[in-house]
Structure formats: structure tokens, C-alpha cells
Amino acid sequence: MRVSELQRMIAEIYLHRDAERGSEPTLLWLVEEVGELVRAHRRGSRDEIEEEVADVLAWLASYANLMHIDLERAFSKKYPGRCSYCSSTPCRCGK
């Protein structure tokens, strides 16, 4: 599944609820999910980590939808397939 497909799917399922909640509460849910991912990482449970990674991605897509941000475009702009500092792949600058 492409990131754009994932973002569209999340919008189709949840955008009506996310819009009612608003962007700041949605962002707080994303932060909470990141916290749950940290706890899963500390416990070392692979299955739990996998579940929390999926939750983080879903909440990130929800927040991006509310902010009218195309995740694929934003990611490609920020990470164009090479290091943004030294322009190498793999990075040679160590930043």
C-alpha cells in the first residue's frame, strides 16, 4: 500500500470523527500513541511494537488529513532519497 492510499483510507474511515475532534486533540492522540510505542519498545514485545507502529502511522495520517498535508509529498520533499546535508546515499557526513 502506498502512503497516499493509506492516508486516503484513514480519511474515508475516520475523517468525520477527526474533524469533530479537531487538529490539536488529534495531535495529542498521536503523541500518546508514540508514548505507547516507547513503552512497547522498553518491554521488548515485537507484536506490541508492530501494533503501536501501526497506530502511530494511522494517527499521523489523521493529523495530516486535518492539516491538509499530503504525507507522500511532504516526505519526498524533506527526504529526497539522499542525505539533505551531504547529498550522499548512504550519508557520509554523519549528521
Beta strands, then each sheet from edge to edge (+ up, - down):
end
